[in-house]
Amino acid sequence: MGQDSIQSPDQARRKCAHCGLVNSGADEFCRRCGTALADDESAEPVPANAEVRTTTKKRGFLKRVTWVLGATSIILVIWYVSLLISSDGLQADERQKVEAAIALLQEHGFGRETFVLKRLTMFRRTDNWWNKYIGHRDAYAATNFPFEIVTLYPDFFDAPVDDRERAAVLLHEARHLLGDGEEAALRTAWQNKRRLGWTGDRYQQTRVWDATERLTKAQFPYMFQCGANGQSDCY
C-alpha cells in the first residue's frame, strides 16, 4: 500500500494559477475570476487546526470587546450614582414648579425636550461633587451630560416671574441633555421663545429676559440686525 493519503475536499484547497485565489477542493472554477482549476499542483493542504485557530481568535476578540464594554458600563454606573448621592433632590414645592414648566413646554409642542425632561432627567437642588470640582459661573441651572442630571439653583425658582420663564430656562437645559453645546442651546432657546410665548412685549423688563438677551446678543450679533434700524431682534 502506498504512502499517499487521500484528502477530503474540506482539507484540500485549489489555488488559481491565474489570480492566486485559494478555492475549496470541490471547486472546478475559480470563485474570483472563473478560470478552470487544474487538478495537479493546485491542491494545497490546510492544517487541521486552522479553523480552530480562527475560531479561537474570534472568540478572544469578542471576549476583549465584551470585557471593555462591561468595564466601561460599570464605571459609568458608579459615576452616575456618585453624582446623585453627593447632591440633594428637589423639595416638593420646587418639583411642582419644575413640573408646571415642563407642562408648558409640552403644551407648546416641544416633544423631544419634554420627553427627556420628564422621562430621563434627574433634578437636583445642590451641586454634586463634579460640579463643585469644575466650578461654574452664576447660572440658573447646570447639566451633566450624558448622565441627564440637571442641577437647579435658587435663582431658577426665584428670578423668573412665572412658569413660562422657568420653561424657557428648561428649554435651554433640555438642549444640553440632547447633546447641544452652550452656543447651540442658547440659539435654539432664543429662536423658539415666541413659540413658547416668551416674548419681549410681556417679559422685556424681567431679569431672565435681560440676561438671556444680553448673552445671546454677545454670542450671535447677527440675530439682532433686523427691523428699520437694523438693530432689532430678528426672532
C-alpha positions in Angstrom: 0.0 0.0 0.0 1.4 3.4 -0.9 2.2 6.2 1.5 -0.1 8.8 -0.2 -3.1 9.8 1.8 -6.4 11.0 0.3 -7.5 14.5 1.5 -11.2 15.3 1.7 -12.5 18.4 -0.2 -12.7 20.2 3.2 -9.0 19.6 3.8 -7.7 20.5 0.3 -7.6 23.8 -1.4 -7.1 24.6 -5.1 -5.1 27.7 -5.8 -6.0 29.5 -9.0 -3.0 29.9 -11.3 -4.5 33.0 -12.9 -5.4 35.2 -9.9 -3.9 33.3 -7.0 -7.2 32.9 -5.0 -7.3 29.7 -2.9 -10.5 27.9 -3.6 -12.0 24.8 -1.9 -11.1 21.4 -3.2 -14.6 20.8 -4.6 -14.5 23.9 -6.8 -13.8 23.3 -10.5 -13.7 27.0 -11.4 -12.1 29.9 -9.6 -14.6 31.8 -7.5 -13.0 35.1 -8.3 -12.0 35.1 -11.9 -13.8 32.0 -13.2 -10.7 30.3 -14.5 -10.8 26.5 -14.7 -8.8 24.9 -11.9 -6.2 22.3 -12.7 -6.1 19.0 -10.9 -2.4 18.9 -10.5 -0.2 21.1 -8.4 -3.1 23.2 -7.3 -4.3 21.4 -4.2 -2.9 23.0 -1.0 -3.4 21.1 2.2 -5.0 23.1 5.0 -3.8 22.4 8.5 -6.4 20.6 10.5 -6.2 23.1 13.3 -6.6 26.2 11.0 -10.3 26.5 11.7 -9.8 26.1 15.4 -7.2 28.9 15.4 -9.5 31.2 13.5 -12.4 30.4 15.9 -10.2 30.9 18.9 -9.1 34.3 17.6 -12.6 35.4 17.0 -13.7 34.3 20.5 -10.7 36.1 22.0 -11.5 39.3 20.2 -15.2 39.1 21.3 -14.2 38.5 24.9 -11.9 41.6 24.9 -14.7 43.7 23.4 -17.2 42.4 26.0 -14.8 43.0 28.8 -14.1 46.6 27.7 -17.9 47.3 27.3 -18.7 45.8 30.6 -15.9 47.7 32.5 -17.0 50.9 30.8 -20.6 50.3 31.8 -19.7 49.7 35.4 -17.6 52.8 35.6 -20.4 54.9 34.2 -22.9 53.5 36.6 -20.6 54.2 39.6 -20.0 57.7 38.3 -23.8 58.3 37.9 -24.6 57.0 41.3 -21.8 59.1 42.9 -23.3 62.3 41.3 -26.7 61.5 42.8 -25.6 60.6 46.3 -23.3 63.7 46.5 -26.3 66.1 45.8 -29.8 66.7 47.2 -33.0 66.2 45.4 -35.8 68.8 44.9 -38.2 69.7 47.6 -41.9 69.2 47.0 -42.7 72.8 46.1 -39.7 73.0 43.8 -40.7 69.9 42.0 -44.2 71.4 41.4 -42.7 74.4 39.7 -40.5 72.2 37.5 -43.5 70.1 36.5 -45.5 73.2 35.7 -42.7 74.5 33.4 -42.3 71.1 31.7 -46.1 71.0 31.1 -45.8 74.4 29.3 -43.1 73.0 27.1 -45.3 70.0 26.2 -48.3 72.3 25.6 -46.3 74.3 23.0 -45.1 71.3 21.1 -41.6 70.7 22.4 -41.9 66.9 22.3 -38.3 65.8 22.4 -37.4 68.3 25.1 -40.4 67.3 27.2 -39.6 63.6 26.9 -36.0 63.9 28.1 -37.0 66.2 30.9 -39.9 64.1 32.1 -38.6 60.6 31.5 -34.8 60.7 31.6 -33.7 63.6 33.8 -32.8 63.6 37.5 -33.3 67.0 39.0 -31.1 68.1 41.9 -31.1 71.3 44.1 -27.4 71.3 45.2 -24.2 70.7 43.4 -22.8 67.2 43.1 -19.0 66.6 43.5 -18.3 67.0 39.8 -20.0 70.4 39.6 -18.1 71.5 42.7 -14.8 70.3 41.2 -15.1 72.0 37.8 -17.0 75.1 39.1 -19.5 77.1 37.2 -20.4 80.7 36.6 -23.6 82.3 38.1 -26.4 80.3 36.4 -30.0 79.2 36.8 -29.1 75.6 36.2 -26.3 73.2 35.3 -26.5 70.0 33.2 -24.3 66.9 33.5 -24.4 65.2 30.0 -24.7 62.3 29.2 -25.8 61.4 32.7 -29.0 63.5 32.3 -28.7 65.3 35.6 -29.8 68.9 35.9 -29.0 71.0 39.0 -31.4 73.8 39.6 -30.0 76.7 41.7 -32.1 79.0 43.9 -32.3 81.7 41.1 -34.1 79.2 38.9 -37.0 79.3 41.4 -36.7 83.0 42.5 -35.7 85.1 39.5 -38.3 84.0 36.8 -41.5 85.9 37.1 -43.6 82.8 36.2 -43.6 79.2 35.0 -43.1 80.4 31.4 -39.8 81.9 32.2 -38.8 78.7 34.0 -39.9 76.8 30.9 -37.5 78.9 28.8 -34.6 78.0 31.1 -35.6 74.3 31.0 -35.7 74.5 27.2 -32.1 75.7 27.2 -31.1 72.8 29.6 -33.1 70.3 27.6 -30.9 71.1 24.5 -27.9 70.3 26.7 -29.5 67.0 27.7 -29.9 66.2 24.0 -26.2 66.9 23.3 -26.1 70.5 22.3 -23.3 72.7 23.4 -23.8 76.1 25.1 -24.0 78.1 21.9 -26.4 75.7 20.2 -28.6 75.6 23.3 -28.7 79.4 23.6 -29.5 79.8 20.0 -32.3 77.3 19.9 -33.9 78.7 23.1 -33.9 82.3 21.7 -35.2 81.3 18.3 -38.1 79.4 19.8 -39.1 81.9 22.5 -42.1 83.2 20.6 -43.3 79.6 20.1 -43.2 79.3 23.8 -45.0 82.5 24.4 -42.0 84.1 26.0 -41.9 87.5 24.1 -40.5 90.9 24.6 -43.8 92.7 24.9 -44.5 90.8 28.1 -41.1 89.9 29.6 -38.7 92.6 28.3 -38.2 94.1 31.8 -37.5 90.8 33.6 -34.1 89.6 34.9 -34.3 86.4 32.9 -35.1 88.1 29.7 -32.5 90.8 30.1 -29.7 88.3 31.0 -30.7 86.0 28.1 -30.9 88.8 25.6 -27.5 90.2 26.5 -25.9 86.8 26.4 -27.5 85.9 23.1 -26.6 89.3 21.5 -23.0 88.8 22.5 -22.8 85.3 21.0 -25.0 85.9 17.9 -25.0 89.6 16.9 -26.5 88.7 13.5 -29.7 87.8 15.3 -30.2 91.5 16.2 -29.7 93.2 12.8 -33.3 93.3 11.7 -36.0 96.0 11.7 -35.9 99.5 10.3 -32.9 100.5 12.4 -31.1 97.2 11.7 -30.6 96.6 15.4 -33.8 94.8 16.3 -34.3 91.2 17.3 -34.8 89.0 14.2 -36.9 86.5 16.2 
